Amino acid sequence: MLKPLLQLKLSQQLKMTPQLQQALRLLQLPILALEAYILEALDENVMLEKVEDLDEIDVIEPDWTDIQTTKVSDKPTDPKFQGPDDNQHLLPLQETLTDHLLWQLNLSDLSSRAKTIGQVVIGGINENGYLEDDTETIQSTLAADLPSSIDEIEEVIKLVQQFDPAGIGARSPSECISLQLDQLDPSTPGLSLARTVAYKHLELYANHKRQPKTLKTLRRLLQVSDEDFKNALLLVKNCNPYPGASINVPTAEYVVPDVYVQEKNGSWVIKINNSIVSQLRINQIYAKALGRKGEYDEKLSTQLIEAKWLIRSLKEREETLRKVAITIVDRQKEFLRHGEEHMRPMVFRDIAEAIGVVESTVSRIIKDKYMNTPRGTVPFRSFFSSHLSSDDGEKSSTAVKAKIRKLISAENPMKPLSDEKVTKSLSANGIKISRRAVAKYRKEMKIASSSQRKHSKMV
């Protein structure tokens, strides 16, 4: 049985309906996981069938002036444009929940003080996504380096609770469910009642599988209509009580790009990889059978609704991915042409504002997605980096790291460059950076200190 899905709209806020609440998961799925999801849907829902004739699939061409975008329905014919069969890469991928949250924190539009508090907050979140440390413990941890008030800590906790996955940073199952419900359109049927269930009666609801009569008890307590009661329970049911578990799972070793990018005659061509994703449509034989009263009529009606929402959600997922890819390529052309030293600084807000979504949605859209480019197959997240000032404008931290790596690779092996000398060299080239930041970037790139590099060369 397919889970109800949500509808994602490209607007300033996330719009959901009870029937569409699970589409965030669909949006986040990388291409191999998406294919598995679709195959499972085909097995379970008779109203779905694959489109065998690829000419029947519509091609959507967004209105962009300097970037062309087309839809790839099969392996590209250009031998220089590698398709999925030629480009499966074995990568050691394993991202922890802490990594995922810190990455979002570093790319968020927060002050350095708030980010420091955020690091401590994230450090107190367990693998299931719950914040185990109370505000007093966090305050005590920060006391030596950054004295903070309880109100200030609470404010940062609220910001972290807006990160992906939905429900993260909650301090109880009730708060976890409530955080997820807060993402819904306020006009969603049953939302107010669902909040009441989450806040006051979650334990009673959670016991209904072991004790079916508890639902009748809950219904009497709430004193609402059957329809409102069902809508509210559907919303609560589709929330994830263990949001962290969706991140702390082994990542597939084989990576297939979700998007292919190449430059042709001075223009960038972006192709969404649909070569292994089944194209779906409604099975008209079963659809026409509806209306003939029989024991399967209700089941078919439910499956038809689910099938329509799945097809619609898949199209919206593709269009959202397309807009994100177009915006990224438009901003990172110089990187694609010339490499890391030409990476522009870019954070979630830049993409969110360009395509009309909130920052947390951008984080979800790019999760586990890969782009095949002239620079190789790279994760979408690698295009995002923080800002550093320089004489010719802001520089990306990725570009600065590349310059540091280049300086060290060209050093005299017997006289390795110290962090101070690297700092001065960057400063001479107009890049304002502290020695501490140079040391931090060097360690992140797993480059040994100058004394260790000299010793290794001597040995």
Secondary structure by P-SEA (a helix, b strand, c coil): cccbbbbbccccbbbbccccccccccccccaaaaaaaaaaaaacccccccccccccbbbbbcccccbbbbbbccccccccccccccccccccccccaaaaaaaaaaaccccaaaaaaaaaaaaaccccccccccaaaaaaaacccccccaaaaaaaaaaaaaccccccccccaaaaaaaaaaaccccccaaaaaaaaacccaaaaaacccccaaaaaaaaaacccaaaaaaaaaaaaacccccccccccccccbbbbcbbbbbcccbbbbbcccccbbbbbcaaaaaaaccccccaaaaaaaaaaaaaaaaaaaaaaaaaaaaaaaaaaaaccccccccccccccccaaaaaaaacccaaaaaaaacccccccccccccccccbbbbbbccccbbbaaaaaaaaaaaaaaccccccccaaaaaaaaaaacccccaaaaaaaaaaaccccaaaaaaaaac
